[in-house]
């Protein structure tokens, strides 16, 4: 099997280990056993377990960014656009809670190593830009503008959603989660004001 396919196989195995037992359990031996490969293959494909986990971070964060990009689309009034986008993101979390638990695990891990921290920062930056562009599209489509800069609102959107969905991973309370997302949509939409054309 080509080395790149082996790398992908090991990244997939690392994902399963982290989802089931956490990053702390993702040792060379544990990942190799999960992949049903000799431990030497891990060392052949990656310089270290840290490099393997960094590769896992890149894959998982790119998938999370793609989910956000699909969800954050302007369709309707500001409140409807934001509410629908939040619920599309929420639907993905409900469908794959293990994947998003891994996102949070890796984000915490990323704060402990400089190389991993750069990956985490890049991911958060991309999410922030997606949210900012989404809000700009919502305003343009509705002939409105935001009283607060879209960059600030975008950061608030992403940060709040992260907290709400982390809370859901703990209590699995669908009703309260949906109500909180609806409140967030209403609160953000209240910041939009009609743009008055110039003379």
LINJO-V603798 format. One record per backbone hydrogen bond with DSSP energy under -0.5 kcal/mol. CO is the residue of the C=O (numbers start at 1). NH is the residue of the N-H. If there is no record, write none. Layout:
# LINJO-V603798
CO:NH  CO:NH
This chain:
# LINJO-V603798
2:6  3:7  4:8  5:9  6:10  7:11  8:12  9:13  10:14  11:15  12:16  13:17  14:18  15:19  16:20  17:21  17:22  18:22  22:25  23:26  25:27  27:31  28:32  29:33  30:34  31:35  32:36  32:37  33:36  38:41  38:42  39:42  39:43  40:44  41:45  42:46  48:52  49:53  50:54  51:55  52:56  53:57  54:58  55:59  56:60  57:61  58:62  59:63  60:64  61:65  62:66  63:67  64:68  65:69  66:70  67:71  68:72  71:73  73:75  77:81  78:82  79:83  80:84  81:85  82:86  83:87  84:88  85:89  86:90  87:91  88:92  89:93  90:94  91:95  92:96  94:97  96:100  97:101  98:102  99:103  100:104  101:105  102:106  103:107  104:108  105:109  106:110  107:111  108:111  109:112  113:117  114:118  115:119  116:120  117:121  118:122  119:123  120:124  121:125  122:126  123:127  124:128  125:129  126:130  127:131  128:132  129:133  130:134  131:135  132:136  133:137  134:138  135:139  136:140  137:141  138:142  139:143  139:144  140:143  143:195  145:193  149:152  149:153  150:154  151:155  152:156  153:157  154:158  155:159  156:160  157:161  158:162  159:163  160:164  161:165  162:166  163:167  164:168  165:169  166:170  167:170  167:171  168:172  172:174  173:177  174:178  175:179  176:180  177:181  178:182  179:183  180:184  181:185  182:186  183:187  184:188  185:189  186:190  188:191  189:192  191:147  193:145  194:196  195:197
